[in-house]
Structure formats: structure tokens, C-alpha cells
């Protein structure tokens, strides 16, 4: 503990929790640094302060102030903590660094290679995003999300603007597994009436990415007020929907030439639906086996 009474994080998990706990009390500049630390821990662990400052769009002094606000003596000890965690997990080259390398490789203009080269750029970027999603979501994260959907009486879905196709797909696919589902689309200005349909026995699946749709944030706030469980699919633990969520699946989409993909999000959505269907079938087999055992006795 420091002289100021702040307990210094000792692990990467403690650091993440400390950032989330103090996020709202930080200045906007330090919130910007906080988000970068949460979203790019590999960069923070491995890159010099000058590189981190350039990539995060801030000043080295702001990163130092942020580290001190968490009880560290400077940025170095915070970076060492993240680096030790990275080495302990035998992590390969971080997603952020691979994205920077990829971006550098496609900086040449389309006019030099022709528009046909765009298919290479987009598929390579999506491959990187999908590989990262496997790490950020993980088997346990997906299993917990499926369990939340199974437990809910009704699944409400909120995804506006760019995230709407993901919500619409889930609204189509989840009922195929026998789960009642409602899509919050706000059509006709009825969003708040749709919010009021949520109860404490329900689940809201909220999908939103930077810069977060205010309608989705409002849906999350309404779900929290109703006591409903909240499954967030977002790009940061510091996002306004993740901070209210019961469980969050982190998905960071590829961006090529200013266009962001949805490949990773739809991959997660399909995995959720197939997982739900599998668990339903397994439950039915168990019930059938139990009934057969009872009849035999």
C-alpha cells in the first residue's frame, strides 16, 4: 500500500480491476490512457513509452500520471507487471503488434495493385481478428455466455447501427433453439416501451462498439434497473455497456482503410447459437435417460 492509501496492483488481473473501479473518477485524458491499457496490454508490456504514446494518441507524461494514480511509482513498474504476466502465459506476439505490422504491409495504394488486392487485405485482417477473438473470448467465456442464455426466461437483443446485423442474426437464430427472443429495434420510436418489457428473469444481450450507440447504452441501463442479467459483446472492458454487464465477451474487429468488419462478431454469435442448441440437446438426452432409469426401477 502506498502513502496515499492506494493498494498497488500485484497481478494483471488486479490491475484490470483497479482500472475499472477507478475509471469514472479519472480525467478524460487519463480515461483515454486507461482504455488503451485495458485494450492493448501487450503493447503496454513490450513497447517503449514513446511508441505507446504515439499509438495511443497521448503523451508519455499522461501515461506516467496514470500509472501513479494506481499507486505505481511510474510507468515502468506497471509495464513490468504486464510483461511478467505476458511471459508467464507464454503469449505469442500480441494482436496489437500484429495489426501494426499488417497495416504497414498494406500501406501501398490500391492503384498500384488494383482493386482486386482488397480481398487479400480484408481477409488477412479478418483472420487476425478471428484469431484474437479466440483468445479474448475463450472457451470458459463462451460457455458462461451460453449458460446465461439458457437460464433466461426471455432473451432481449440490443444492437444498433453497425452492430444491428449481429443482433438481427441472433434474433433469427436463438428462437431456432427454442428460446423466446425479443429484438429491441426502436422502430416507430417504441424503444422505451421495449425496454420496459425486460424483467429480472430475463437476459439482455447488448452489442456495441466504439463510439457506442446511445440507444444500446440506454437499453443496458434499463436492463440493470429491471434486475435483468446483461451479456455484453463489446470491444473494451471500459465500454459503457461492459461496465454494467454481468458478463462481457471482448471482440475487436478488423479495420481496413477505415472500414470495420463484423466477421468476428458474427463468428461469436454463431458459436453462441450452436452452443445453445448443443446444450439443449444434451439436456434432453439427460432427461430421457433419467426417465428411462425411473421407468426401469
WOTA-V801736 format. One record per helix or strand of 3 or more residues. SS is the DSSP state (H for helix, E for strand). FROM is the first residue (numbers start at 1). TO is the last residue. If there is no record, write none. Layout:
SS_FROM_TO ; SS_FROM_TO
This chain:
H_12_25 ; H_28_39 ; H_41_46 ; H_49_56 ; H_60_69 ; H_75_88 ; H_95_105 ; H_110_113 ; H_115_151 ; E_155_159 ; H_161_177 ; E_181_184 ; H_187_189 ; H_191_195 ; E_203_207 ; H_214_226 ; E_229_234 ; E_247_250 ; H_263_296
